[in-house]
Amino acid sequence: MKKHPLLLIICLTIHISQANAQTPFLTRDSININNINATVMVHGDMWWDKDFNSFIFNSKCSFPNGSQKSIFFASSIWLSAIDNSGQLHVSSQTYRQSGNDYWPGPLDASDTLTYATSHDWAKIWKINKSDIDAFLGLSTHSVSTTPMSILTWPGKGNPFAVGNGGAALSITTDMAPFVDVNGDGIYDPVLGDYPDIKGDQALWWVFSDNGSTHDHSNGKKLGIEIHALSYAWNRGTDIDNSIFYEYDLLNKSTNNYTNFRLAQWADAELGYYYDDFIGFDSARRMAIVYNGTQDDGLNAGHPLDSYGLNPPQAAISIVYSPGDGLTSQVPAGSFTTYNNDFSSIGTPTIDSNCYNYMHSRLENGKSIAWNRRHGTAPCGGFDSMADIKYLYPDDPSNPKGWSECSCGNMPGNRRFIISTSDFTMNAGDRQKVVLALIAADSAGGCPGTNFDKIKTVADTAHNAYRRAASHTPVIPPKSIPHAYPNPAHDYLYLETGGKTINAESISIINSIGQKIPCEPILSSNKYTINILFLPCGVYSLLYQMDGKTQNALFIKQ
């Protein structure tokens, strides 16, 4: 647990002012299936919790899972771009002590997100692969036999989709991914559709940057809707030390953007938070936090959240970026840091500060090389005034390289920003960025450490993502009998597949259990049932086959 003394007064002020404003949502859930237990929040930030009532902010990124030790404190994505009139647009988030740029929920047709919509979508949907496997093992599906995680999954058209507080969701556009068994474009778990996830456990949620407020960066909104999918595997290998964050970006604005970047901001706290270093591995597009001493927490008397001797290392790696090919990848755009103060390399307060940090420049836009020549930048050799993309790009085991370890820096509390390269995002475009949270156990601190272990785990994560991305979900054979369409308007059809169904047993049951007689007509192994007379609602179709009563749920529109 950590208090941020610098933030407490600010948070108190904001909390009082929010009493008359639209309150942010505290919905959270975690990936906790493997060696890392990492929380996400519905506004898009992660790896911590936030409760303005207590003013205490807890690390929620435990490694190993179940311990009080944490590898990061807080994180969020940043977005920046230039529109076709040359205007800068930025969305960012840190601790939300000074506002919210992101709100839960999708944007509407006019590129806006109301607070009421945010309320209904302030939910994180969690699913385990074991639930999907059990679901696929059923011979028939119904509301009662379908796990709630599958039944309420926010797929397009799902009549059972449920949001925050049990709110019924009407989903008319593509949202959470699913395997469409009958190919009708509608998610219906009763017909066998199921969530399409990677990993053994996944979280899905949606947030946007044009909601009730956009007062953290104080920049122009981009009009981006973000579908987030986080997932992890548990296989008893190095993959158990990784969690993935897949961001599906939809440009719902009318702007054509150039210089579009996604960055991950992180408050890197490895165990005891005041003795850390950071570094960068360009080959894996990986920002790394490691211990600045060999004994984590020694100078603080080894608090409960410290790792002690031989601490781990942790990292954020860009696994997929726009422009990547099957066997090639574009380089990362930048990696830089800033101090927890209000200097020229301090806490960003306006949109241009964020934009500059996302391009490895100083807060005021000057290059790091310029700062080095004036004596205040991190150590390292600079042969020109050109921009430097990546701070500390060398392994700490290289005494002549540029690393915090070789520079002899003072360990401390580190923040960093790692970004993609620029890409284009025109109106209506959709792009994807995938990041991975990675940990390596017993990797050691400075001096005497290297990045070998964290690189090995990163390679495993990149390979696992590529395998999963190339995998085509297996669609099980259509169950027989099969009732369709669903929803239905005038007629419902029941295919027999050559099996014997007692026509007299076919009946309809309404939502209060009343039996409604019907007159099915058999033709070519298919019963046609007239439902024009039914009021709109949810019904069960009952019938007997092979001496057993079966049912199929359908919706009358």
C-alpha positions in Angstrom: 0.0 0.0 0.0 1.2 3.5 -0.8 0.0 7.0 0.0 0.9 9.8 -2.3 1.4 12.7 0.0 1.8 15.1 -2.9 -1.7 14.2 -4.1 -3.7 14.2 -0.9 -4.5 17.9 -0.8 -5.2 17.9 -4.5 -7.5 14.9 -4.2 -9.3 16.4 -1.3 -10.0 19.5 -3.3 -11.2 17.5 -6.3 -13.4 15.3 -4.1 -15.2 18.3 -2.7 -15.7 19.8 -6.1 -17.0 16.4 -7.5 -19.8 16.5 -5.0 -21.6 18.8 -7.4 -20.3 17.0 -10.6 -20.9 13.7 -12.2 -19.1 11.1 -10.1 -16.6 8.8 -11.7 -17.2 5.0 -11.4 -15.1 2.8 -9.2 -15.9 -0.5 -11.0 -12.8 -2.8 -11.1 -11.9 -6.4 -11.8 -8.7 -8.3 -12.2 -6.8 -10.9 -14.2 -5.8 -13.3 -11.5 -5.4 -16.7 -13.1 -1.6 -16.9 -13.2 1.5 -15.5 -11.4 0.3 -11.9 -11.7 -2.8 -10.4 -10.2 -3.5 -7.1 -11.9 -6.6 -4.9 -11.6 -8.2 -2.8 -14.3 -10.7 0.0 -13.7 -13.6 0.9 -15.9 -12.2 4.4 -16.8 -9.3 2.7 -18.5 -6.6 3.1 -15.7 -5.2 0.0 -14.1 -2.9 -1.7 -11.5 -4.3 0.3 -8.6 -7.6 1.1 -6.8 -9.0 4.5 -6.1 -11.4 5.6 -3.4 -11.7 9.3 -2.8 -13.5 8.6 0.5 -10.3 7.2 2.1 -7.6 9.1 0.1 -5.5 5.9 0.2 -4.5 4.4 -3.1 -3.4 0.8 -3.1 -1.1 -1.0 -5.6 -3.1 -3.8 -7.3 -0.5 -5.4 -9.5 0.8 -8.3 -7.3 3.7 -10.5 -8.2 3.7 -13.3 -7.1 -0.1 -13.6 -7.1 -1.4 -13.5 -3.5 1.5 -11.6 -2.1 1.6 -8.0 -0.8 4.4 -7.2 -3.2 3.6 -5.2 -6.4 5.5 -4.6 -9.6 3.6 -1.4 -10.7 1.5 1.1 -9.0 -0.7 2.8 -11.7 -1.0 2.9 -15.4 -3.2 4.2 -18.3 -3.1 4.7 -22.0 -2.5 8.1 -23.6 -3.6 9.1 -27.1 -2.4 12.0 -29.2 -2.9 13.1 -32.9 -3.0 16.0 -35.3 -6.2 16.6 -37.2 -6.5 17.8 -40.8 -6.5 21.4 -39.7 -3.3 21.1 -37.8 -5.0 21.1 -34.3 -3.5 18.9 -31.5 -5.8 16.4 -29.8 -4.7 14.6 -26.6 -6.4 12.2 -24.1 -4.4 11.1 -21.1 -4.9 9.9 -17.6 -2.7 9.4 -14.5 -4.1 9.3 -11.0 -7.3 11.2 -12.0 -6.7 13.7 -9.2 -7.4 16.5 -11.6 -10.1 15.1 -13.8 -11.1 12.4 -16.2 -10.4 12.2 -19.9 -12.0 8.7 -20.3 -15.4 7.5 -19.4 -16.9 4.0 -19.7 -19.2 3.2 -22.6 -19.4 3.5 -26.4 -19.9 6.7 -28.4 -23.2 7.3 -30.1 -23.8 8.3 -33.7 -23.0 11.9 -32.9 -19.7 10.9 -31.3 -20.8 11.7 -27.7 -21.2 9.7 -24.5 -23.8 10.7 -21.9 -23.4 10.1 -18.2 -26.5 7.8 -18.3 -24.8 5.6 -21.0 -21.6 5.6 -19.0 -23.5 4.4 -15.9 -25.0 1.5 -17.8 -21.7 0.5 -19.3 -19.6 0.9 -16.2 -19.0 -2.8 -16.0 -16.1 -5.2 -16.7 -17.1 -8.6 -18.1 -15.0 -11.5 -16.9 -14.8 -14.9 -18.5 -12.8 -18.1 -17.9 -12.0 -20.5 -20.8 -13.1 -23.3 -18.5 -16.7 -21.9 -18.6 -16.5 -21.7 -22.4 -15.2 -25.3 -22.6 -18.1 -26.5 -20.3 -20.6 -24.6 -22.4 -19.3 -26.2 -25.6 -19.7 -29.6 -24.1 -23.5 -29.2 -23.7 -25.7 -30.9 -26.2 -28.3 -28.1 -26.0 -28.2 -24.6 -24.6 -30.8 -22.7 -22.6 -30.8 -19.7 -20.2 -30.7 -22.0 -17.2 -27.7 -24.0 -18.5 -25.6 -21.1 -19.7 -23.1 -19.5 -17.3 -23.9 -15.9 -16.6 -20.5 -14.8 -17.9 -21.5 -16.2 -21.4 -25.2 -15.3 -21.2 -24.7 -11.6 -20.4 -21.6 -11.1 -22.7 -22.0 -7.8 -24.5 -22.0 -9.2 -28.0 -23.9 -7.5 -30.8 -27.6 -8.1 -30.5 -27.4 -10.2 -27.3 -30.9 -10.0 -25.8 -29.5 -11.1 -22.4 -26.7 -8.5 -22.2 -26.6 -6.9 -18.8 -24.5 -3.9 -17.7 -23.8 -2.0 -14.5 -26.4 -2.6 -11.8 -28.3 -5.1 -14.0 -29.1 -2.5 -16.7 -30.4 -4.1 -19.9 -28.1 -3.2 -22.8 -29.4 -2.7 -26.4 -26.3 -3.5 -28.5 -26.7 -2.7 -32.2 -23.1 -2.4 -33.2 -20.0 -4.7 -32.9 -18.9 -4.8 -29.2 -17.3 -7.7 -27.4 -15.9 -10.4 -29.8 -17.8 -13.7 -30.1 -17.9 -16.9 -32.2 -20.9 -16.6 -34.4 -22.0 -20.3 -34.7 -24.8 -19.8 -37.2 -23.2 -16.8 -39.0 -26.2 -14.4 -38.5 -24.1 -11.6 -37.1 -26.0 -11.7 -33.8 -24.7 -13.0 -30.4 -27.2 -15.5 -29.0 -25.7 -17.9 -26.5 -28.9 -20.0 -26.5 -28.1 -20.8 -30.1 -24.5 -21.8 -29.1 -22.6 -18.5 -29.7 -19.9 -17.9 -27.1 -17.2 -15.2 -26.3 -14.2 -15.2 -28.5 -11.2 -14.7 -26.2 -7.5 -15.5 -26.1 -5.9 -17.0 -23.0 -7.4 -18.9 -20.1 -9.1 -15.9 -18.5 -10.2 -12.5 -20.0 -11.7 -9.2 -19.2 -13.6 -7.0 -21.7 -14.8 -3.4 -21.2 -15.3 -0.3 -23.4 -14.4 3.3 -22.7 -14.2 6.5 -24.8 -12.6 9.9 -24.6 -15.7 12.1 -25.4 -17.7 11.5 -22.2 -19.0 13.7 -19.4 -15.6 15.4 -18.9 -12.3 15.7 -20.6 -10.5 17.7 -18.0 -7.3 15.7 -17.2 -5.2 16.7 -20.2 -7.3 19.8 -20.9 -6.8 19.0 -24.6 -9.1 18.6 -27.5 -11.0 15.3 -27.6 -10.2 12.8 -30.3 -13.6 11.0 -30.5 -12.0 7.5 -30.0 -14.0 4.5 -28.7 -11.7 1.9 -27.1 -12.7 -1.8 -26.8 -10.3 -3.3 -24.3 -9.6 -7.0 -23.9 -7.2 -8.2 -21.2 -6.2 -11.9 -21.0 -3.7 -14.3 -19.6 -2.7 -18.0 -19.7 -2.0 -20.4 -16.9 0.2 -23.2 -18.3 3.1 -23.7 -15.9 5.6 -22.0 -18.2 7.0 -18.5 -18.6 3.7 -17.4 -20.2 2.3 -17.4 -16.6 4.3 -14.2 -16.0 2.5 -12.2 -18.6 -0.9 -10.4 -19.0 -2.0 -8.9 -22.3 -4.0 -5.7 -23.0 -5.5 -5.5 -26.4 -6.9 -2.1 -27.4 -9.2 -1.9 -30.4 -9.4 1.8 -31.4 -12.4 3.1 -33.3 -12.3 6.7 -34.7 -15.9 7.8 -34.3 -15.1 11.4 -35.1 -15.2 13.1 -38.5 -11.5 14.0 -38.2 -8.7 12.4 -40.2 -5.8 12.1 -37.9 -2.1 12.0 -38.7 0.8 11.5 -36.1 -1.6 9.3 -34.1 0.1 7.6 -31.2 -0.9 5.4 -28.3 1.3 5.4 -25.3 1.3 3.6 -22.0 2.0 5.8 -19.0 3.1 4.0 -15.8 4.1 4.7 -12.3 6.7 2.0 -11.9 7.0 0.8 -8.4 8.9 -2.5 -8.0 8.3 -3.5 -4.4 9.6 -0.7 -2.2 8.9 2.3 -4.5 11.8 4.5 -3.8 14.8 2.5 -5.0 14.0 1.8 -8.7 15.6 2.2 -12.1 14.1 2.0 -15.6 15.5 0.9 -18.9 14.5 0.0 -22.5 15.0 -2.9 -24.9 14.3 -1.7 -28.5 14.2 -5.1 -30.1 11.2 -6.1 -28.0 9.7 -2.6 -27.7 10.0 -3.0 -24.0 10.1 -0.6 -21.1 11.6 -2.2 -18.0 11.7 -1.4 -14.3 14.4 -3.0 -12.2 15.8 -2.4 -8.7 18.5 0.3 -8.3 20.0 -1.8 -5.5 20.6 -5.5 -5.0 18.4 -5.5 -1.8 14.9 -4.0 -2.4 13.6 -2.0 0.5 16.9 -2.1 2.5 17.0 1.6 3.1 13.4 1.6 4.4 13.9 -1.3 6.8 12.3 -3.8 4.5 8.6 -2.9 4.6 6.1 -5.7 3.8 5.8 -4.7 0.2 9.5 -5.0 -0.5 11.2 -7.9 -2.2 14.5 -7.9 -0.4 17.5 -9.7 -2.0 17.4 -10.7 -5.6 14.2 -8.8 -6.6 12.2 -9.4 -9.8 12.0 -7.2 -12.9 8.9 -6.0 -14.6 8.1 -4.5 -18.0 5.6 -3.3 -20.5 6.1 -4.5 -24.1 4.4 -3.4 -27.3 3.4 -6.8 -28.7 1.5 -5.5 -31.7 1.4 -2.0 -33.3 -0.2 -0.7 -36.5 2.2 -1.3 -39.3 3.5 -4.7 -38.0 3.7 -7.5 -40.5 3.7 -11.3 -40.0 7.5 -11.4 -39.5 8.4 -7.8 -39.0 7.5 -5.0 -36.6 7.8 -1.2 -36.7 10.0 0.3 -34.0 8.5 1.9 -30.8 8.0 5.6 -31.1 9.6 6.7 -27.9 10.5 5.9 -24.3 11.1 8.6 -21.7 10.5 9.5 -18.1 9.6 12.5 -16.0 10.0 13.5 -12.4 7.3 13.9 -9.8 7.7 17.7 -9.6 6.9 20.8 -11.6 10.2 21.3 -13.4 10.7 21.2 -17.1 10.9 17.4 -16.8 8.1 17.2 -14.3 4.5 16.3 -14.1 2.5 17.2 -17.2 -0.3 19.7 -16.7 -1.5 20.5 -20.2 -2.0 18.6 -23.4 1.2 19.7 -25.1 3.2 18.4 -22.2 1.7 15.0 -22.7 2.3 15.2 -26.5 5.9 16.1 -26.0 6.6 13.3 -23.5 5.0 10.9 -26.0 7.7 12.0 -28.5 10.6 11.7 -26.0 11.0 15.5 -25.6 11.0 17.7 -22.6 7.8 19.1 -21.3 8.4 22.3 -23.3 9.1 20.5 -26.5 12.9 20.7 -26.5 14.9 17.6 -27.3 16.6 15.5 -24.6 19.9 16.2 -26.4 19.4 19.9 -25.8 18.8 19.3 -22.1 21.9 17.2 -21.9 24.0 20.0 -23.3 22.6 22.3 -20.7 23.6 19.8 -17.9 20.2 18.6 -16.6 19.4 15.5 -18.7 20.3 11.9 -17.7 23.8 10.8 -18.4 24.8 9.5 -21.8 26.6 10.5 -24.9 25.0 12.8 -27.5 26.7 13.6 -30.8 24.0 15.9 -32.1 21.0 18.1 -31.2 18.7 15.5 -32.9 15.8 14.0 -30.9 16.6 10.9 -29.0 13.8 8.3 -29.1 14.7 6.1 -26.2 16.2 6.8 -22.8 18.5 4.1 -21.2 18.6 1.7 -24.2 21.4 -0.5 -23.0 21.6 -3.5 -20.7 22.7 -2.6 -17.2 25.4 -5.3 -17.4 27.2 -3.1 -20.0 29.6 -0.8 -18.1 30.0 1.4 -21.2 26.3 1.5 -22.1 23.7 4.1 -21.4 21.7 2.7 -18.5 20.8 4.1 -15.1 23.0 1.5 -13.6 26.1 2.4 -15.6 25.4 6.1 -15.1 25.4 5.7 -11.3 22.0 7.4 -11.0 20.3 7.8 -7.6 17.5 5.1 -7.3 14.1 6.5 -6.8 10.4 6.5 -7.7 10.1 6.3 -11.5 7.4 7.2 -14.1 7.7 6.4 -17.8 5.9 6.7 -21.1 6.4 4.1 -23.9 4.6 4.9 -27.2 3.9 3.4 -30.6 5.3 5.0 -33.7 3.0 7.4 -35.6 0.2 6.0 -37.7 -2.8 7.4 -39.6 -6.3 7.2 -38.2 -8.9 8.5 -40.6 -12.6 9.0 -39.7 -14.2 5.6 -39.4 -10.9 3.8 -39.1 -10.2 1.0 -36.7 -6.7 0.1 -35.4 -5.3 -2.2 -32.8 -2.5 -2.0 -30.3 -1.5 -4.9 -28.0 0.6 -4.4 -24.9 1.9 -7.0 -22.4 2.7 -6.7 -18.7 5.7 -8.9 -18.0 7.5 -10.1 -14.9 10.7 -12.0 -14.4 11.4 -13.6 -10.9 14.7 -13.3 -9.1 16.3 -11.1 -11.8 18.4 -9.0 -9.4 19.2 -5.4 -9.0 22.0 -3.0 -9.8 25.0 -3.6 -9.8 25.3 -7.2 -11.1 22.0 -7.6 -13.0 21.0 -7.9 -16.6 17.9 -8.1 -18.7 18.3 -11.8 -19.8 15.4 -13.2 -17.8 12.9 -10.4 -18.7 13.8 -10.8 -22.4 13.1 -14.5 -22.2 9.7 -14.0 -20.7 9.0 -11.2 -23.3 9.9 -13.6 -26.2 7.5 -16.1 -24.8 4.7 -13.5 -24.6 5.3 -12.3 -28.2 5.2 -15.9 -29.5 2.1 -16.7 -27.5 0.3 -13.7 -28.9 1.3 -14.5 -32.5 0.0 -18.1 -32.1 -3.3 -16.9 -30.6 -3.8 -14.2 -33.2 -3.4 -16.8 -36.0 -5.9 -19.2 -34.4 -9.3 -19.6 -36.0 -12.0 -20.5 -33.4 -13.6 -23.9 -33.9 -17.3 -23.5 -34.6 -19.1 -26.6 -33.2 -21.6 -28.3 -35.5 -25.1 -26.8 -35.4 -27.2 -28.6 -32.8 -30.2 -30.7 -34.0 -33.0 -29.8 -33.5 -32.4 -26.2 -34.4 -34.9 -23.4 -33.9 -34.5 -20.2 -35.9 -34.5 -17.3 -36.6 -33.8 -15.7 -33.2 -35.2 -13.1 -32.7 -38.2 -14.1 -34.8 -41.1 -11.9 -36.0 -43.8 -14.0 -37.9 -42.7 -17.6 -38.2 -40.4 -19.8 -36.1 -38.8 -22.9 -37.7 -37.7 -26.1 -36.0 -35.4 -28.3 -37.9 -35.6 -32.0 -37.0 -32.4 -33.2 -38.7 -34.3 -36.5 -39.4 -35.0 -37.1 -35.8 -38.6 -37.9 -34.7 -40.4 -35.2 -32.8 -43.9 -35.6 -31.5 -45.8 -32.7 -33.2 -48.5 -32.8 -30.4 -45.8 -32.1 -27.9 -44.7 -28.9 -29.5 -45.8 -25.9 -27.4 -44.8 -22.4 -26.4 -44.3 -21.3 -22.8 -44.4 -17.6 -22.0 -42.4 -15.7 -19.4 -44.8 -16.5 -16.5 -45.0 -20.2 -17.3 -48.3 -20.3 -19.3 -48.6 -22.9 -22.0 -49.6 -21.5 -25.4 -50.9 -24.1 -27.9 -49.6 -23.9 -31.5 -50.2 -25.7 -34.7 -46.8 -26.7 -36.3 -46.7 -27.7 -39.9 -44.1 -30.4 -40.9 -42.4 -30.2 -44.3 -39.0 -31.5 -45.4 -37.7 -32.3 -41.8 -38.7 -28.8 -40.6 -41.7 -27.6 -38.6 -43.1 -24.1 -39.3 -44.7 -22.4 -36.3 -46.9 -19.3 -36.7 -46.0 -16.8 -33.9 -47.6 -13.7 -35.4 -50.2 -13.7 -32.7 -47.7 -13.6 -29.8 -46.9 -10.4 -28.0 -43.3 -9.3 -28.1 -41.2 -11.0 -25.5 -39.0 -14.0 -24.5 -40.5 -17.5 -24.9 -39.5 -21.2 -24.6 -40.3 -23.7 -27.4 -41.0 -27.1 -25.8 -41.1 -30.4 -27.7 -40.5 -34.1 -27.1 -37.8 -36.0 -28.9 -36.7 -39.6 -28.2 -39.0 -39.6 -25.2 -37.3 -36.6 -23.6 -38.6 -33.1 -23.3 -36.4 -30.4 -24.9 -36.6 -26.7 -25.0 -35.3 -23.8 -27.1 -35.5 -20.2 -26.0 -36.5 -17.5 -28.6 -37.4 -13.9 -28.8 -40.6 -12.6 -30.5 -40.1 -9.1 -31.9 
